[in-house]
Amino acid sequence: MASRSTPRTSVPSIATTAAPSRASSTNWRRAASVERLIPLVVEKLNLALADFSSVEVQEFHRLLIKFNTALQSSTEPRAAAAVGADS
């Protein structure tokens, strides 16, 4: 019986192929965990805000928007720098 020879191909090592899948799996699990916490967090916030007046809620909302804007502007330059470093 004649033996068949199969062509050799380059196969990436397990370390290079397994790491991204593990990272993706971990990120998915973290996202799922966060998703499960959202109803609990919303309920807690609603309970905490129950005693706030309408004016206090409006001020709280304004401050959250200000905080979010500051947070986004402080992280955007870092994200842009990280993307630039990858290029």
ZALO-361535 format. One record per residue: x, y, z of N, C-alpha, C, O in turn; residue number from 1; chain; residue in three letters. Coordinates in steps of 0.05 Angstrom, whole numbers, always signed. Each point is the difference from the previous one (the first is absolute). Layout:
! ZALO-361535
    n_X    n_Y    n_Z   ca_X   ca_Y   ca_Z    c_X    c_Y    c_Z    o_X    o_Y    o_Z resi chain resn
      X      Y      Z      X      Y      Z      X      Y      Z      X      Y      Z  NUM     A  ala
...
***
This chain:
! ZALO-361535
    n_X    n_Y    n_Z   ca_X   ca_Y   ca_Z    c_X    c_Y    c_Z    o_X    o_Y    o_Z resi chain resn
    +17    -23     +0    -17    +23     +0    +18    +25     +0    +19     +2    +16    1     A  met
    -25    +16    -33    +16    +24     -2     -8    +20    +22    -23     +3     +6    2     A  ala
    +43     +9     +5     -6    +19    +22     -4    +27    -13    +13     +9    -19    3     A  ser
    -32     +5    +31     -5    +27     -9    +15    +20    +17     +2     -3    +24    4     A  arg
     +9    +22    -37    +14    +20    +15    -17    +26     -1     -8     +9    -22    5     A  ser
     +2     +1    +45    -16    +25     +1    +19    +23     +2    +20     -1    +13    6     A  thr
    -28    +23    -26    +18    +23     +1     +0    +12    +28    -20     +1    +14    7     A  pro
    +43     +8     -6     +3    +13    +26     -9    +29     -2     +8    +14    -18    8     A  arg
    -23     -6    +37     -9    +28     +1     +8    +12    +27     +4    -15    +20    9     A  thr
     -1    +40    -20     +7    +14    +25    -25     +2    +17    -21    +11     -9   10     A  ser
    +22    -20    +34    -22     +1    +18     +8    +19    +23    +20     -4    +12   11     A  val
    -37    +24     -6     +7    +18    +22     +1    -15    +26    -15    -20     +4   12     A  pro
    +31    +29    +14     +3    -14    +26    -26     +4    +16    -16    +18     -6   13     A  ser
    +12    -35    +25    -24     +1    +17     +0    +27    +15    -22    +11     +4   14     A  ile
    +45     -1     +4     +1    +25    +16    -12    +23    -17    -13    +17    +12   15     A  ala
    +19    -16    -38    -10    +22    -15    -29     -3     -8    -14    +20     -4   16     A  thr
     +4    -44     +2    -28     -4     -7    -18     -1    +24    -24     +9     -2   17     A  thr
    +33    -19    +25    -18     -3    +23     -4    +27    +15    -21     +4    +11   18     A  ala
    +41    +13    -11     -2    +24    +16    -23    +18     -9    -15     +9    +17   19     A  ala
    +11     -4    -43    -22    +17     -8    -27    -12     +7    -18    +14     +9   20     A  pro
    +15    -40    -12    -26    -12     +6     -6     +1    +30    -23     +4     +8   21     A  ser
    +44     -8     +9     -4     +3    +28     -8    +28     +8    -17     +5    +16   22     A  arg
    +31    +15    -28     -6    +28     +5    -29     +6     -9    -14    +14    +15   23     A  ala
     +6    -23    -38    -27     +5    -10    -20    -13    +19    -21    +13     +6   24     A  ser
    +26    -36     +2    -18    -14    +19     -2    +15    +26    -22     +3    +11   25     A  ser
    +44     +6     -1     +0    +15    +25    -16    +26     -3    -15     +7    +18   26     A  thr
    +20     +7    -40    -15    +25     -5    -30     -5     -2    -16    +16    +10   27     A  asn
     +9    -37    -23    -28     -7     -3    -13     -6    +27    -22     +9     +6   28     A  trp
    +37    -24    +11    -11     -6    +27     -2    +25    +16    -20     +3    +15   29     A  arg
    +39    +15    -17     -2    +25    +15    -23    +17     -9    -15    +11    +16   30     A  arg
    +11     -9    -42    -23    +15    -11    -26    -13     +9    -19    +15     +7   31     A  ala
    +17    -41     -7    -24    -13     +9     -5     +5    +30    -23     +4     +9   32     A  ala
    +45     -3     +7     -3     +6    +28    -10    +28     +5    -17     +5    +17   33     A  ser
    +27    +14    -33     -8    +28     +2    -30     +2     -8    -15    +14    +14   34     A  val
     +8    -28    -36    -28     +1     -9    -19    -10    +22    -22    +11     +4   35     A  glu
    +30    -31    +11    -17    -11    +21     -3    +20    +24    -19     -1    +14   36     A  arg
    +39    +18    -11     +0    +19    +23    -16    +25     -6     -9    +14    +18   37     A  leu
     +4     -8    -44    -14    +25     -7    -27     +3    +14     -5    +21    +12   38     A  ile
    -13    -41    -12    -25     +4    +14     +3     +6    +30    -15    +16    +11   39     A  pro
    +34    -30     +2     +5     +5    +28     +9    +28     +5     -9    +14    +18   40     A  leu
    +28     -4    -35    +11    +27     +3    -22    +21     -4     -2    +19    +15   41     A  val
    -14    -23    -36    -22    +18     -6    -20     +1    +24     -9    +22     +7   42     A  val
     +2    -45     +3    -18     -1    +23    +12    +15    +24    -14    +15    +13   43     A  glu
    +39    -20     -7    +13    +14    +23     +1    +30     -5     -6    +16    +19   44     A  lys
    +12     -7    -43     +1    +29     -6    -28    +12     +3     -3    +22    +11   45     A  leu
    -17    -36    -21    -28    +10     +2     -8     +3    +30    -13    +20     +7   46     A  asn
    +20    -40     +9     -6     +2    +28    +15    +23    +14    -12    +14    +16   47     A  leu
    +37    -10    -24    +15    +22    +12    -10    +27     -8     +1    +19    +15   48     A  ala
    -12    -17    -40    -10    +25    -10    -29     +6     +8    -10    +21     -6   49     A  leu
     -3    -40    +18    -28     +3     +7     -6    +24    +17    -21    +13     -2   50     A  ala
    +40     -6    +20     -4    +23    +18    +10    +26    -12     -2    +21    +13   51     A  asp
    +13    -21    -37    +10    +24    -13    -24    +16    -11    -19    -11    -10   52     A  phe
    +21    +37    +12    -20    +17    -12     +5     +1    -30    +21     -9    -10   53     A  ser
    -39    +20     -5     +3     +3    -29    +24    +16     -7    +15     -6    -18   54     A  ser
    -11    +28    +33    +23    +17     -4    +26    -15     +5    +20     +3    -14   55     A  val
    -19    -18    +36    +24    -16     +6     +6    -21    -21    +23     -4     -6   56     A  glu
    -44     -9     -4     +4    -20    -22    +12    +14    -24    +18    -11    -13   57     A  val
    -29    +34     +6    +10    +15    -24    +29     +8     +4    +16     -2    -18   58     A  gln
     -9    +11    +43    +28     +7     +6    +18    -25     -1    +23     +1    -11   59     A  glu
    -32    -23    +21    +15    -25     +0     +4     -8    -29    +22     -9     -7   60     A  phe
    -42    +10    -10     +2     -7    -28    +21    +18    -14    +17     -9    -15   61     A  his
    -18    +35    +21    +19    +19    -12    +28     -7     +8    +19     +0    -17   62     A  arg
    -15     -7    +42    +27     -7    +10    +10    -26    -12    +23     -3     -5   63     A  leu
    -41    -16     +1     +7    -26    -12    +10     +5    -29    +19    -12     -9   64     A  leu
    -34    +29     -5     +9     +6    -28    +27    +14     +0    +17     -7    -16   65     A  ile
    -13    +25    +35    +26    +14     +2    +22    -20     +6    +22     +1    -11   66     A  lys
    -27    -19    +30    +19    -21     +8     +6    -18    -24    +24     -6     -5   67     A  phe
    -44     -3     -9     +3    -17    -23    +17    +13    -22    +17    -12    -12   68     A  asn
    -23    +37     +7    +15    +16    -21    +29     +2     +8    +18     -4    -17   69     A  thr
    -12    +10    +42    +27     +2     +9    +14    -27     -1    +24     -2     -8   70     A  ala
    -38    -19    +15    +11    -27     -1     +7     -8    -29    +22    -11     -5   71     A  leu
    -40    +16    -14     +5     -6    -28    +23    +16    -11    +16    -11    -15   72     A  gln
    -15    +36    +21    +22    +17    -11    +27     -8    +12    +20     +4    -13   73     A  ser
    -20    -14    +37    +26     -8    +12     +9    -27    -11    +24     -6     +0   74     A  ser
    -42    -11    -10     +8    -26    -11     +4     +0    -30    +15    -16    -10   75     A  thr
    -27    +35     -4     +3     +1    -30    +29     +5     -8     +9    -14    -19   76     A  glu
     +6    +32    +31    +27     +4     -9    +17    -26     +4    +18     -6    -17   77     A  pro
    -22     -8    +38    +15    -25     +5     -8    -21    -21    +18    -14    -10   78     A  arg
    -43    +12     +4     -9    -19    -20    +11     +6    -27     +9    -18    -15   79     A  ala
     -8    +44     +8    +11     +8    -26    +30     -5     -1    +11     -8    -20   80     A  ala
     +2    +12    +43    +29     -5     +1     +6    -30     -3    +19     -8    -13   81     A  ala
    -36     -8    +25     +4    -29     -1     -5    -10    -29    +15    -17     -9   82     A  ala
    -34    +28     -5     -5     -7    -27    +24     +9    -18     +8    -15    -18   83     A  val
     +2    +39    +24    +23    +10    -15    +25    -17     +4    +16     -3    -18   84     A  gly
    -13     -7    +42    +23    -17     +6     -1    -26    -14    +21    -12     -6   85     A  ala
    -45     +2     +1     -4    -26    -14     +7     +2    -29     +6    -20    -13   86     A  asp
     -8    +44     +2     +4     +4    -29    +29     -2     -8     +6     +2    -24   87     A  ser
***
